Amino acid sequence: MPLRPKIGWVRSIRKALGMTIKQLAKRLGVDPSRIVKIKTAEIRDAVTLHTLKMVAEKLDCSFVYALVPSTSLKEAIESKAEALA
């Protein structure tokens, strides 16, 4: 599972596309200060899924949200069954 870049996905992809904050703001129909707030919120783990979906769409990206168990589902089920027994 890829780790989020230190500067965040939004900023990383925006920069990779050679897009300025103003350009992304225009695509989203928001003030450039909102882009800065989104970037900051992402780094603080405080950005909403709705916001990330919206930004991903405007950056022509797919938004992927996942919960990845630290053990296999089979192991989790067996462990739960064992605890109940």
Phi, psi and omega in degrees: 000123182292137176279150178294136176300151181306325182271000178091158180291318184301309181294318181301314182288319178303314181293320179299328178277356181070028184261137177275165175301318180299318181295317179293319178301318179297318178298323181274347182071035180232170176286146178306331179297333178293325178295318178299319179295320178297313180301314181295317179297322179297315181295327180274005184060035182241006180281147180276157177296322178302315180296316179297321177298315181297314180294316179303316180301316182287341176264009182057045179240160171268138176263126181237127179238130184214147168249122183245112180300145179284342172236170179291156178299325179299314179297320180296318179294315179297319179295318179295318179297318179296318180294326180283337184282000000 
